[in-house]
Amino acid sequence: MSGQLSHPEPIESEPRADRPARRRLLADILAILATSLVVGVVAGFVWERIWTPPTGAAFQGKWILDGDGLPKDFSSTGIYVLVAVVAGLLVGTVTSLAFDHDEVVTLAAIVVGSLVATAVMWWVGTTLGPPDPAVLAKTADDFEPIVGDLGVSGKGAFCALPFGAVLSAAAVFFFKPPRRGPGPR
């Protein structure tokens, strides 16, 4: 068969020049995820430390909030949202400024990282906080004081950290001057 090569050249699927750029991008993604994980741990610790547990007592095997504890019962969710938004703004701003080689990949990593940070923040906070008062009340004497546990009411509060992260990253990408360098931008 004329016109065909008898020994075709192997086709390289990825140019060698792109490999360092891909490695750098992968390192950026891993750094963003690691940063988000650390921020989640710190935010969970802060959430638990600044929260004041609601007070109540055991009565007939159930936990009942007292007059002072009732207003504090909602504070855990409010404080969670406040700490989560600040943590999200921090992680979004820092990571989008530090890792700007590919804004779309950076933003995607920030979204995933903020979801990880959200779960870690909740887990750390609830693990450090007091145990479930309903469980304690089952075996407690009547009128024995018991403090409430740390938790989040509703699923909407879990959007706070990702919202803050995406908002700040978008602001950084929007207001930051474009990089000058080789190739189209």
N, C-alpha and C positions, 0 to 999 in steps of 0.2 A: 504494500500500500504506500504509494508515494505521497509525500506531503505530511506524513505523520512522523513524529520523533520516535525513535526506537527506545530511547531512555529518557522519559520526561523528567524534568527537574522537579524536585520536591517543592511543594508550595508551602511556604511558611504562613501559618494562620495569623501570627501576630508579629509585626515588625519589632526588631530588637530595640529600637529607639523608644517604643511605647512601654516596654516592660518597667523601666524605672518609674515612669509616670503612674503606671497602674499600682506599683508597689507603694508609692507615696500616697496615692488615693486610698488604698487599703489601710495604710498606717493612719491616715487622717480619720477614716471611719472608726477604726478601733480606738483611737484616742478620744473621739467624740463620745463613743459608747462608754469608755472607762470614766471620762469626766462626768457624764450623766449619772453613772452608778455612784460615784463618790458624792455628787450633789444630792442624790436621793438619800443616801445614808445620813449626811449632815442635816438635811431638811427634816428627816424623820426624827432625829435626835432633838433638833430645835423645836419642832412641833410638840413633842412630848414634854420638853422642859418648860415651855412658856404657858402651857395649858394648865388650868386649875380644875381638878376633877369635881363634878357635882357631888353633893353629899346626900345621903339618904340613910335608910335603916331597913333592917329585916323586919317583916311582920307576916306571921303565919306562912313562912317559907317563901315569901316573895320580897323583892326589893322595891321599896317605895321611896321616891324622891321627897326630901323635906322642902320647906319653904325657901331655904337658901340655895338648894341644889337645882331647883327647877329652872331658873334663868341660866345657870351654868351648863345645863344639859345640852344646849345648842352651841355652846362656845367651841367645842372640839371641831365641828365642821367649819365654822367661821375662821378659826385660827389655822386649820388645815389649808383652806383656800388662800388665806393671806400668805402663809409661808410658801405654799406651792407656786403662787404667781411670782413672788420674789425670786424663788429658786429657778423658775422657768425663764424669767427675764435674764437672770445671771448666766445660766448655762447657754441660752440662745445667743446672747451678746458675745460672750467670751469665745465660744466655739466658732461662731461665724466670722469673728475677726481673726482668729488664729488659723483657721483651716478654710481658706477661700480659693483653693485651686480649681474646684468645680462646684459652683454654687448649688446646682440642682442636687448633686450627690451629697453635699454638705447639708442641705436642707432636709433631705430624706433621712440622713443619719441623725440629725437633730430631732426629727419627729420620732424615730424609733427609740433614740436615747431618752427622750422625754417620757415616753411611755414606760420604759424600764425604770426611770427615776421615780415616776408616779407609784409604781408597784412597790419599789424598794422603800420609798418614803412611808407609805402606808404600813408596810410590814415592820419596819424598824420602830415607828411610833407606837403601833399597837402591841408590839412585843415588849417594849420598854414600859408601857403604861400598865395600870392596875388590871387585875383579872376581871372577868365578867361578874358583875354584882349579882346577877340572877342566880348564878351557880353558887356563889358564896351564901346567898340568902336562904337557900334550901336547907342548909345545915346550921345556920346561925340562930341564936336565941332571938326572941321578939325584942324589938327596939335596939338591937345591936347596930352601932353605926357602921356603914359600909359606903365607900366612895365608888363613884361610877367609873366605867371603863372608857378608854379613848377609842373613838370611832368616827366614822363619817356617815352622815345621813344623806341618802340619795346618791345617785351615780354622777350627777352633774358636777359635783365638786372635783371629781377626778379629771376633769377637762382643764382645770386651772393651770397646772404645770405645763402641759403641752401647748396651751394657748399662749402663755407667757413666752415660752421658748420660740414658737413660730413667729409670734408678733415681733419679738426683738431681733430675731434673725432676718426677717423680712425688712425691718427698718434699717438694719446694718447694710444689707445688700442694696437697698434702694438709695440710701444717702452716701454710701462710700463711693469715692471716685473710682472709675474703672482702672484696672491695672494696665500698665503699659508693658508691652513685651512682644515677642515674636508671634506671628499668627493672627488670624482674625479674632476679634473680640466682640 
